[in-house]
Amino acid sequence: MFDVPLDAWYSWVGLSLASLALFGVVASVPTTAPPDATAVANTVDRVAANDHATTAEHPLGATAIRLGPHRVGLRNDAGTAHASYAFGPVTPVSDDSALQQVLYGRPPSDVFDSRRSFQQAVVADRTAEPAWQSVDRTLVVRRVSWEGLDVVLVDV
């Protein structure tokens, strides 16, 4: 008579511990999908591979992005993903750069005095150290040609 309640008590404790462990596993599963850096790199490559001026946008399923001249990194709650560009290098446009105006539609001749000043802005932005920045909009990519200089500008 004493053995039955004692065995039931051990079973109850074991079942409770197993339930807690299962709950811990389920609670740790991310609620969002990891970011798709390859799709972003493919969008950049489609623009870069074009022979003429082209613009494209790509929605980002990430909370942060790191744009470099040769690769892109995306980060969200589910993890971090990186992808390389097949056609590079590209020019990640910094927030305070005059290239922002060109990226969003103004002709380089309206923004820059000469091909040399345009090229200097491209080199300055391309050689800046990539850093993580928060994402609040889509990725914009634009291929621009001016006085023999072909450039792929990228920004969020």
KEKE-3310 file (N, C-alpha, C; in steps of 0.2 Angstrom, whole numbers, plus 5000, padded with zeros to 4 digits):
npx = (5004:5010:5020:5014:5009:5022:5029:5021:5023:5037:5036:5028:5036:5047:5040:5036:5049:5053:5044:5047:5059:5056:5048:5058:5066:5057:5054:5066:5067:5069:5058:5057:5063:5080:5090:5091:5105:5110:5100:5100:5113:5112:5103:5110:5121:5113:5111:5124:5129:5123:5123:5120:5114:5105:5092:5088:5078:5078:5068:5072:5074:5079:5087:5098:5112:5127:5137:5149:5162:5164:5156:5140:5132:5119:5108:5097:5085:5086:5098:5114:5119:5129:5135:5144:5147:5146:5149:5159:5171:5158:5150:5147:5137:5140:5131:5134:5138:5140:5137:5125:5114:5116:5114:5100:5094:5099:5108:5126:5133:5126:5129:5143:5158:5168:5174:5184:5182:5170:5175:5184:5175:5169:5180:5182:5171:5171:5182:5180:5178:5168:5153:5141:5124:5108:5093:5080:5073:5071:5084:5094:5100:5110:5117:5128:5135:5147:5156:5165:5167:5161:5150:5143:5132:5127:5115:5105)
npy = (4994:5006:5008:5011:5025:5031:5027:5034:5047:5049:5047:5058:5069:5066:5067:5081:5087:5083:5090:5103:5104:5102:5113:5123:5121:5123:5137:5143:5142:5152:5165:5171:5170:5166:5180:5183:5184:5180:5183:5197:5199:5194:5203:5215:5210:5208:5221:5226:5218:5223:5231:5244:5260:5256:5253:5246:5239:5231:5222:5221:5208:5210:5217:5223:5229:5226:5233:5230:5232:5220:5211:5207:5208:5202:5204:5197:5193:5179:5176:5178:5182:5180:5186:5185:5196:5193:5201:5213:5226:5235:5250:5255:5267:5281:5289:5303:5307:5314:5306:5300:5308:5305:5291:5291:5296:5309:5316:5312:5323:5334:5335:5333:5342:5337:5323:5318:5322:5315:5302:5302:5303:5291:5282:5286:5282:5268:5263:5265:5258:5244:5244:5239:5244:5250:5244:5252:5253:5248:5240:5249:5249:5256:5257:5267:5277:5288:5299:5288:5282:5268:5264:5255:5259:5257:5256:5258)
npz = (5000:5003:4993:4981:4981:4983:4971:4962:4965:4962:4948:4945:4948:4939:4926:4927:4927:4914:4907:4909:4904:4890:4888:4889:4878:4868:4870:4867:4854:4839:4834:4822:4805:4800:4793:4775:4767:4755:4745:4746:4741:4728:4722:4722:4714:4702:4698:4697:4686:4675:4659:4658:4666:4681:4693:4709:4722:4738:4750:4767:4779:4792:4807:4807:4797:4788:4776:4765:4752:4746:4752:4761:4777:4787:4801:4813:4826:4825:4821:4812:4795:4781:4765:4749:4735:4718:4708:4710:4716:4726:4730:4746:4752:4762:4776:4776:4764:4748:4738:4741:4736:4722:4722:4725:4714:4708:4694:4693:4687:4692:4705:4707:4704:4695:4686:4694:4707:4709:4708:4719:4730:4728:4731:4744:4751:4748:4754:4767:4784:4786:4795:4808:4805:4810:4803:4794:4783:4765:4755:4744:4727:4715:4698:4691:4678:4673:4664:4659:4671:4680:4692:4706:4718:4735:4748:4763)
capx = (5000:5014:5024:5010:5010:5029:5031:5017:5026:5043:5034:5025:5042:5050:5036:5037:5055:5053:5039:5050:5065:5053:5046:5064:5068:5052:5055:5072:5067:5068:5051:5058:5068:5086:5090:5093:5110:5111:5095:5102:5119:5109:5100:5116:5124:5109:5112:5131:5130:5120:5128:5118:5111:5099:5091:5084:5077:5077:5066:5077:5071:5084:5087:5105:5116:5134:5138:5155:5163:5164:5151:5135:5130:5113:5107:5091:5084:5087:5105:5118:5121:5134:5135:5148:5145:5150:5152:5161:5168:5152:5152:5142:5136:5139:5126:5135:5141:5136:5134:5118:5110:5117:5110:5093:5092:5102:5114:5132:5135:5123:5131:5150:5161:5172:5175:5189:5178:5166:5179:5186:5169:5168:5185:5182:5165:5172:5187:5178:5177:5161:5150:5134:5119:5101:5089:5073:5070:5074:5091:5093:5106:5110:5122:5129:5141:5148:5163:5169:5168:5155:5150:5137:5131:5122:5113:5099)
capy = (5000:5012:5008:5014:5032:5033:5027:5039:5053:5049:5048:5065:5073:5065:5070:5088:5089:5083:5095:5110:5104:5103:5120:5127:5120:5127:5144:5145:5142:5159:5166:5174:5166:5170:5184:5180:5188:5178:5186:5203:5199:5193:5209:5219:5207:5209:5228:5227:5214:5226:5235:5251:5262:5252:5254:5240:5239:5224:5223:5217:5205:5210:5222:5227:5227:5228:5233:5231:5233:5214:5206:5210:5204:5204:5201:5198:5189:5172:5175:5183:5179:5184:5183:5189:5198:5190:5207:5219:5229:5239:5256:5256:5274:5283:5294:5310:5307:5317:5300:5299:5311:5301:5285:5292:5299:5315:5314:5314:5330:5339:5334:5334:5347:5334:5316:5317:5323:5309:5296:5303:5301:5283:5279:5287:5277:5261:5261:5266:5252:5243:5244:5237:5249:5247:5244:5255:5253:5243:5241:5253:5248:5259:5257:5274:5278:5295:5300:5282:5278:5264:5263:5252:5262:5253:5259:5257)
capz = (5000:5004:4987:4975:4981:4982:4964:4958:4967:4958:4941:4944:4948:4932:4921:4928:4925:4907:4904:4910:4899:4884:4888:4888:4871:4863:4871:4864:4846:4837:4831:4815:4801:4799:4787:4769:4764:4748:4741:4745:4737:4722:4720:4721:4708:4696:4696:4695:4680:4670:4655:4658:4672:4683:4700:4712:4729:4741:4757:4772:4784:4797:4811:4806:4791:4787:4769:4763:4745:4743:4755:4765:4783:4790:4808:4817:4832:4823:4819:4807:4789:4777:4758:4745:4729:4713:4704:4714:4722:4725:4735:4751:4753:4769:4777:4775:4757:4742:4734:4743:4731:4716:4724:4725:4707:4704:4690:4696:4685:4696:4712:4708:4699:4690:4687:4699:4713:4710:4710:4726:4734:4728:4734:4751:4754:4747:4758:4774:4787:4786:4802:4808:4806:4810:4796:4795:4776:4760:4752:4737:4723:4708:4694:4688:4673:4672:4661:4659:4678:4681:4700:4709:4724:4739:4754:4766)
cpx = (5004:5018:5020:5011:5017:5031:5027:5020:5033:5041:5031:5031:5046:5046:5036:5043:5056:5049:5043:5056:5062:5051:5052:5066:5063:5053:5061:5072:5065:5061:5052:5063:5074:5086:5093:5098:5111:5106:5097:5108:5117:5106:5105:5120:5120:5110:5119:5132:5127:5124:5126:5115:5105:5099:5087:5083:5076:5074:5071:5073:5076:5083:5093:5108:5123:5136:5145:5156:5163:5159:5146:5134:5123:5112:5100:5091:5086:5094:5108:5119:5125:5134:5140:5145:5149:5153:5153:5168:5162:5154:5146:5142:5135:5134:5127:5139:5137:5134:5127:5113:5110:5113:5103:5090:5095:5108:5121:5135:5132:5126:5139:5153:5165:5171:5179:5186:5173:5170:5182:5181:5168:5173:5184:5176:5167:5178:5186:5177:5170:5159:5143:5130:5112:5097:5082:5070:5073:5081:5090:5100:5105:5117:5123:5135:5141:5156:5168:5170:5161:5156:5143:5137:5125:5121:5106:5096)
cpy = (5006:5013:5011:5021:5035:5033:5032:5046:5054:5050:5055:5069:5072:5068:5078:5091:5089:5088:5102:5110:5105:5110:5125:5127:5124:5134:5147:5145:5149:5159:5169:5169:5170:5174:5181:5185:5186:5182:5193:5204:5198:5199:5214:5216:5208:5216:5229:5223:5218:5230:5243:5253:5258:5254:5248:5242:5232:5225:5218:5214:5204:5217:5226:5224:5229:5227:5234:5231:5226:5209:5210:5205:5207:5201:5203:5194:5182:5171:5180:5179:5183:5181:5188:5191:5195:5195:5212:5222:5234:5245:5257:5264:5276:5288:5301:5311:5310:5311:5298:5302:5307:5294:5286:5296:5305:5313:5316:5321:5336:5340:5336:5339:5343:5326:5314:5317:5317:5303:5296:5301:5294:5280:5280:5282:5270:5259:5262:5259:5250:5242:5242:5243:5247:5248:5247:5256:5248:5245:5244:5252:5252:5259:5264:5274:5285:5296:5294:5279:5275:5262:5260:5255:5258:5256:5257:5263)
cpz = (5000:4997:4982:4976:4980:4975:4960:4959:4962:4950:4940:4944:4941:4927:4921:4925:4917:4904:4904:4905:4892:4883:4886:4881:4867:4864:4868:4857:4844:4833:4824:4811:4801:4793:4781:4765:4757:4743:4740:4740:4730:4719:4718:4714:4701:4693:4693:4688:4674:4666:4655:4665:4674:4691:4702:4719:4731:4748:4761:4777:4790:4801:4810:4800:4791:4780:4768:4755:4742:4746:4759:4771:4785:4797:4810:4823:4831:4822:4814:4801:4785:4769:4754:4738:4724:4708:4709:4712:4721:4730:4740:4753:4760:4770:4775:4768:4752:4737:4735:4738:4724:4717:4723:4719:4704:4700:4693:4693:4689:4703:4712:4702:4693:4691:4693:4706:4715:4712:4717:4731:4734:4732:4742:4754:4753:4752:4766:4777:4788:4794:4802:4809:4806:4804:4798:4788:4771:4758:4745:4733:4717:4705:4690:4684:4672:4669:4661:4666:4679:4689:4702:4716:4728:4745:4757:4768)
residu = (MET:PHE:ASP:VAL:PRO:LEU:ASP:ALA:TRP:TYR:SER:TRP:VAL:GLY:LEU:SER:LEU:ALA:SER:LEU:ALA:LEU:PHE:GLY:VAL:VAL:ALA:SER:VAL:PRO:THR:THR:ALA:PRO:PRO:ASP:ALA:THR:ALA:VAL:ALA:ASN:THR:VAL:ASP:ARG:VAL:ALA:ALA:ASN:ASP:HIS:ALA:THR:THR:ALA:GLU:HIS:PRO:LEU:GLY:ALA:THR:ALA:ILE:ARG:LEU:GLY:PRO:HIS:ARG:VAL:GLY:LEU:ARG:ASN:ASP:ALA:GLY:THR:ALA:HIS:ALA:SER:TYR:ALA:PHE:GLY:PRO:VAL:THR:PRO:VAL:SER:ASP:ASP:SER:ALA:LEU:GLN:GLN:VAL:LEU:TYR:GLY:ARG:PRO:PRO:SER:ASP:VAL:PHE:ASP:SER:ARG:ARG:SER:PHE:GLN:GLN:ALA:VAL:VAL:ALA:ASP:ARG:THR:ALA:GLU:PRO:ALA:TRP:GLN:SER:VAL:ASP:ARG:THR:LEU:VAL:VAL:ARG:ARG:VAL:SER:TRP:GLU:GLY:LEU:ASP:VAL:VAL:LEU:VAL:ASP:VAL)
# end
